[in-house]
């Protein structure tokens, strides 16, 4: 029975350890999943890093010449067709064009797989924005990122206060003026068939089905129709003419209230600045942004497990373990000095109590020195771990479970807990009552006598 009881006890301990490990794994994975969900939504916004590629226009007479720098954007992604900005909204992104209209629905502007996708121009359109009618797609993110703000255009007040934007292309810039909001579905041929609908028919259709409509002028309509009549490949040459006719740009995203529903904001695009010179875009502010200075392994990700290791390493400084040794060691020494004076006892009993007290204080002093050294080592390990983490990991990047720096972070974590085990584990004399000391002394003498 004793053997079975011992086996059962060992089994309980093993089961407890396995349960704890399983709970830790589930907790870590849950935290990872929560962060990944948070990252997907947060990263859908036009990030600091992406904003570095946003074109900048300056006016004559300033330090920079008039123009836009698309070189960096094209180096980032050769599929780049331009950059769209709608004033006072989250819409501030590069526009790309893939091999088909599904490519950038699941791939970001960096070419990485992404649930948020990118803002992309229909493959039926010419990348140079030569067509009279152009469609640009973007996902509907509930947090307002990508084309999520188009949902707000269903409110007429919002529509009328957010009609202005700019579309930059390598050749020229267009001033955008939203004049219609259309609720339709993905199968609407008039909206989504670029070259199969006459310009006048499309304009009439938009006017008839619009949820909100702010009429464009007769001159604008004539300009759109005029451009549609001469729309040819040779029209690229006409972009050198500042009087190029007005075009249409439709911004399209999903609409949750209807199956396959779509929200489309129709904009008149007025050609304005001709890009003749190249300038360097201005750097956005870096105030409050902590970035990695470099990653020797060349990864564009940061590792969640590395952060966990860092947090666990820092926890070694928190007096959760060996609380009495870390915090109350001085008090314990004072208590030991008062407890083992031998007062009230005579002869051998008093000597036994005093001797026990001397050994206890000696052990406590030894542990105090050891814990002080351990604390200094832990502080050093934590400082090195924090420095290594922020030099190697950029938390503005996508997250993965582990990377090339994970062994190093595991080493810091292991080292900190080894210090915790060896430096803060008290193995000396226990602080027991004088009566218990006398009992131990009697047992010791009886064993020696036998």
C-alpha positions in Angstrom: 0.0 0.0 0.0 2.9 2.4 0.8 4.4 1.7 -2.6 1.0 2.4 -4.3 0.6 5.6 -2.2 4.1 6.7 -3.2 3.4 6.0 -6.9 0.1 7.9 -6.7 1.9 10.8 -5.0 4.5 10.9 -7.7 1.8 10.6 -10.4 -0.1 13.5 -8.8 3.0 15.7 -9.0 3.7 14.8 -12.6 0.0 15.4 -13.5 0.2 18.8 -11.7 3.3 19.8 -13.6 1.9 18.7 -16.9 -1.4 20.6 -16.2 0.6 23.7 -15.3 2.7 23.5 -18.4 -0.4 22.9 -20.5 -2.1 26.0 -18.9 1.0 28.1 -19.6 1.1 27.0 -23.2 -2.6 27.7 -23.7 -2.2 31.1 -22.0 0.8 32.0 -24.2 -1.0 31.0 -27.4 -4.1 32.9 -26.3 -2.0 36.0 -25.7 -0.3 35.5 -29.1 -3.7 35.1 -30.8 -5.1 38.2 -29.1 -2.0 40.2 -30.1 -2.1 38.9 -33.7 -5.8 40.0 -34.0 -4.8 43.4 -32.5 -1.9 43.7 -34.9 -4.0 42.8 -38.0 -6.5 45.6 -37.1 -3.8 48.2 -36.0 -1.5 47.4 -39.0 -4.4 48.1 -41.4 -3.8 51.8 -40.7 -1.2 53.6 -42.8 1.8 53.1 -40.6 4.7 55.3 -39.7 7.0 53.2 -41.9 4.5 53.4 -44.9 4.1 57.1 -44.5 7.8 57.6 -45.3 6.9 56.7 -48.9 4.0 59.2 -49.2 4.7 61.7 -52.1 5.3 65.3 -51.1 4.4 68.3 -53.3 6.1 71.6 -52.7 5.3 74.9 -54.3 7.8 77.1 -56.4 9.8 79.4 -54.2 10.3 76.9 -51.4 13.6 75.1 -50.7 12.4 72.1 -52.7 11.4 72.2 -56.3 7.9 71.4 -57.4 7.4 67.7 -57.8 6.7 64.3 -56.2 9.1 61.5 -55.3 7.8 58.2 -56.5 11.2 56.5 -56.8 11.1 55.2 -53.2 7.5 54.0 -53.5 8.3 52.2 -56.8 11.3 50.5 -55.2 9.1 49.4 -52.3 6.7 47.8 -54.8 6.9 48.0 -58.6 3.1 47.5 -58.7 2.6 51.0 -57.2 0.2 53.1 -59.3 -0.1 56.1 -57.0 -1.1 57.4 -53.6 -4.6 58.3 -52.5 -5.5 60.7 -49.6 -9.0 61.7 -48.5 -8.9 64.7 -46.1 -9.9 64.0 -42.5 -10.2 60.3 -42.9 -8.0 57.3 -42.4 -7.7 56.9 -46.2 -4.0 57.7 -46.8 -2.4 54.8 -48.7 -0.4 53.8 -51.7 -2.5 52.4 -54.5 -1.1 49.3 -56.3 -2.3 47.2 -59.2 -1.9 43.4 -59.3 -2.1 40.8 -62.0 -5.7 40.3 -61.1 -8.2 41.8 -58.6 -7.7 39.1 -56.1 -3.9 39.4 -55.7 -3.9 42.5 -53.4 -7.1 41.5 -51.6 -5.0 39.2 -49.5 -1.5 40.8 -49.8 -0.3 44.1 -48.4 1.7 46.8 -50.2 4.9 45.1 -49.0 4.0 41.9 -50.9 3.3 39.9 -47.7 0.2 37.8 -47.1 -2.2 39.9 -45.1 -5.9 39.7 -44.2 -6.1 43.5 -44.6 -4.9 43.4 -48.1 -3.9 46.7 -49.9 -5.6 49.5 -51.7 -5.6 48.5 -55.3 -6.6 49.7 -58.7 -8.8 47.5 -60.9 -6.9 45.5 -63.4 -9.3 46.6 -66.1 -7.9 50.1 -65.7 -4.6 51.3 -67.1 -2.0 51.9 -64.4 -1.2 55.4 -65.8 -4.8 56.5 -64.9 -5.6 57.0 -68.6 -9.2 55.8 -68.4 -12.2 58.1 -68.0 -13.5 55.8 -65.2 -11.2 54.2 -62.7 -12.2 51.8 -59.8 -10.1 51.5 -56.6 -10.8 48.8 -54.1 -10.0 48.5 -50.4 -11.2 46.2 -47.5 -13.8 47.4 -45.1 -12.1 47.4 -41.6 -14.4 47.9 -38.7 -11.9 50.2 -37.0 -12.0 52.6 -39.9 -8.7 51.5 -41.5 -8.2 50.8 -45.2 -11.5 51.8 -46.8 -13.5 51.3 -43.5 -14.3 55.0 -43.4 -16.4 54.7 -46.6 -19.1 53.3 -44.3 -19.4 56.7 -42.7 -20.4 58.2 -46.1 -23.8 56.7 -45.7 -24.4 59.7 -43.4 -25.2 62.7 -45.5 -23.6 65.2 -43.1 -20.4 63.2 -43.1 -20.5 62.9 -46.9 -20.8 66.6 -47.4 -18.0 67.4 -44.9 -15.5 64.8 -46.4 -15.6 65.3 -50.1 -12.0 66.5 -50.7 -8.9 64.4 -51.5 -5.8 64.0 -53.6 -4.7 61.2 -55.9 -1.0 61.3 -56.7 0.5 59.4 -59.7 4.0 59.4 -61.1 2.9 61.7 -63.9 0.6 64.2 -62.1 -1.7 64.9 -59.2 -5.5 65.0 -59.2 -7.8 66.9 -56.9 -10.6 64.6 -55.8 -14.2 65.8 -55.2 -16.6 63.1 -53.9 -20.0 63.9 -55.5 -22.0 60.6 -55.1 -22.4 57.7 -52.7 -23.8 54.5 -54.2 -25.0 51.4 -52.3 -25.0 48.5 -54.7 -23.7 44.9 -55.0 -20.6 43.2 -56.4 -22.5 42.2 -59.6 -23.3 45.8 -60.7 -22.0 45.9 -64.2 -22.4 49.7 -64.6 -20.2 50.3 -61.6 -17.7 47.6 -62.0 -17.4 47.0 -65.8 -14.9 49.7 -66.8 -15.1 49.6 -70.6 -18.5 48.1 -71.2 -20.6 51.1 -70.3 -20.9 54.5 -72.0 -19.9 57.5 -70.0 -23.2 59.2 -70.2 -25.1 56.0 -69.2 -22.8 55.6 -66.2 -23.3 59.2 -65.1 -27.1 58.9 -65.4 -27.1 55.6 -63.5 -25.0 57.0 -60.7 -27.4 60.0 -60.4 -30.4 57.8 -60.3 -29.3 55.3 -57.7 -27.2 57.5 -55.4 -27.9 57.5 -51.7 -26.4 61.0 -51.6 -25.6 63.2 -54.7 -23.9 66.5 -54.9 -24.3 67.5 -58.6 -21.1 68.2 -60.5 -21.2 71.2 -62.8 -22.3 71.0 -66.4 -18.7 71.9 -67.4 -17.4 68.9 -65.4 -19.9 66.6 -67.1 -18.9 67.9 -70.5 -15.3 67.5 -69.6 -15.8 63.8 -68.5 -17.7 63.0 -71.7 -15.1 64.8 -73.8 -12.4 62.7 -72.3 -14.4 59.5 -72.8 -14.6 60.3 -76.5 -10.9 60.6 -77.0 -9.8 58.0 -74.5 -6.9 56.2 -76.2 -3.4 54.9 -75.5 -2.1 58.1 -77.0 -3.9 60.0 -74.2 -0.7 59.5 -72.2 0.9 62.3 -74.2 -2.0 64.6 -73.4 -1.1 64.5 -69.8 1.5 67.0 -70.5 -1.3 69.4 -71.2 -2.5 71.0 -67.9 -6.0 71.4 -69.3 -6.5 67.6 -69.4 -10.2 66.8 -69.0 -11.9 65.7 -65.7 -12.0 61.9 -65.0 -13.9 59.7 -62.6 -12.5 57.6 -59.7 -14.7 55.2 -57.8 -13.7 54.1 -54.3 -15.3 50.7 -53.5 -15.5 48.6 -50.3 -17.8 46.0 -48.8 -21.1 46.9 -47.1 -22.1 44.5 -44.3 -25.8 45.2 -44.3 -26.3 43.4 -47.6 -25.0 40.1 -49.0 -22.3 41.0 -51.4 -23.1 44.6 -50.7 -20.8 47.4 -51.8 -20.4 51.0 -50.8 -19.0 53.1 -53.6 -17.9 56.7 -53.3 -17.7 58.4 -56.8 -15.2 61.2 -57.1 -14.5 63.7 -59.9 -10.7 63.8 -60.5 -9.4 67.2 -61.6 -5.9 67.1 -63.0 -3.7 69.7 -61.4 0.0 69.5 -60.8 2.3 68.1 -63.5 5.3 66.2 -62.0 8.4 67.3 -63.8 11.0 67.2 -61.0 11.8 64.7 -58.3 12.0 65.7 -54.7 12.7 63.8 -51.5 9.6 63.3 -49.3 9.7 64.8 -45.8 10.3 62.5 -42.9 7.3 62.1 -40.5 7.8 62.9 -36.9 9.5 60.1 -34.9 8.5 61.5 -31.5 7.4 58.8 -29.1 8.3 55.9 -31.5 10.7 53.2 -30.2 12.3 51.3 -33.1 14.9 48.7 -33.4 18.3 49.9 -34.6 18.8 46.7 -36.6 18.2 43.0 -36.8 21.3 41.0 -37.7 19.1 38.1 -38.9 17.4 40.4 -41.4 13.8 39.5 -40.4 10.9 41.9 -40.8 9.1 40.4 -37.8 9.4 40.4 -34.0 9.0 37.4 -31.8 6.2 37.0 -29.2 8.2 34.4 -27.2 11.1 36.9 -26.9 8.7 39.3 -25.2 7.5 36.6 -22.9 11.1 35.7 -21.9 11.8 39.4 -21.2 8.7 39.7 -19.0 9.6 36.5 -17.1 13.2 37.7 -16.7 11.9 41.0 -15.2 9.6 39.1 -12.8 12.7 37.7 -11.1 13.2 41.1 -9.6 9.8 41.1 -8.1 9.8 39.6 -4.6 7.1 37.0 -5.2 9.5 34.1 -4.5 11.5 33.7 -1.3 9.7 36.8 0.0 11.2 36.6 3.5 14.8 36.2 2.2 14.5 39.1 -0.3 12.6 41.6 1.8 12.7 40.7 5.5 16.2 39.3 5.9 17.4 42.2 8.1 14.3 41.7 10.3 15.0 38.0 10.6 18.5 38.7 11.8 17.2 41.0 14.5 14.7 38.4 15.5 17.3 35.6 15.7 19.5 37.8 17.9 16.7 38.3 20.4 15.3 34.8 20.2 18.4 32.9 21.1 19.9 34.8 24.0 19.5 31.9 26.4 17.8 34.1 29.0 15.5 32.2 31.3 17.5 28.9 30.8 20.4 27.5 32.7 23.5 25.4 32.1 23.6 23.2 29.0 20.1 24.3 27.9 21.2 28.0 27.7 24.4 27.0 25.8 22.5 24.9 23.3 20.1 27.8 22.6 23.0 30.3 22.2 25.0 28.0 20.0 21.9 27.4 17.8 21.5 31.2 17.5 25.1 31.7 16.5 24.8 29.1 13.7 21.4 30.6 12.6 22.8 34.1 12.4 25.9 32.9 10.6 23.7 31.2 8.0 21.5 34.2 7.7 24.5 36.5 7.2 25.8 34.2 4.5 22.5 34.1 2.7 22.2 37.9 3.0 25.5 38.3 1.2 24.5 35.7 -1.4 21.1 37.3 -2.0 22.7 40.8 -2.4 25.1 39.4 -5.0 22.2 37.5 -6.7 20.1 40.7 -6.7 22.9 42.7 -8.5 23.3 39.8 -11.0 19.6 39.8 -11.7 19.5 43.6 -12.2 22.4 43.2 -14.7 20.7 40.4 -16.5 17.4 42.4 -16.8 19.2 45.5 -18.1 21.0 43.4 -20.7 17.8 41.5 -21.6 15.8 44.8 -22.1 18.6 46.3 -24.2 19.0 43.2 -26.3 15.2 43.0 -26.9 14.7 46.6 -28.1 17.8 46.5 -30.2 16.7 43.3 -32.0 12.9 43.5 -32.0 10.7 46.1 -33.6 7.2 45.8 -32.2 5.7 47.9 -35.0 6.4 44.9 -37.3 4.3 41.8 -37.8 4.5 39.3 -34.9 5.7 35.6 -35.1 6.2 33.1 -32.4 10.0 33.0 -32.3 13.1 34.1 -34.3 16.9 33.9 -34.3 17.1 35.9 -31.1 14.8 33.5 -29.1 17.7 31.3 -27.8 19.4 34.4 -26.5 16.2 35.6 -24.7 15.7 32.1 -23.3 19.3 32.2 -22.0 18.6 35.5 -20.1 15.4 34.0 -18.7 17.2 30.8 -17.6 20.1 32.7 -16.2 17.8 34.9 -14.1 15.9 31.9 -12.7 19.1 30.0 -11.9 20.3 33.0 -9.9 16.9 33.0 -8.2 17.3 29.4 -7.3 20.9 29.4 -6.1 21.0 32.8 -4.5 17.6 33.1 -2.8 17.0 29.6 -1.6 17.7 29.5 2.2 19.2 26.2 3.4 20.5 27.3 6.8 19.1 27.0 10.3 15.4 27.4 10.6 14.1 30.0 13.1 12.3 27.8 15.6 11.4 28.4 19.2 14.0 27.8 22.0 11.9 24.8 23.3 12.2 23.2 19.8 16.0 23.9 19.9 16.2 22.0 23.2 14.2 19.1 21.8 16.6 18.9 18.8 19.6 19.0 21.1 18.3 16.2 23.3 17.6 14.0 20.2 21.1 14.7 18.9 22.7 13.7 22.3 20.7 10.6 22.5 21.7 9.5 19.0 25.4 10.2 19.9 25.1 8.3 23.1 23.6 5.2 21.4 
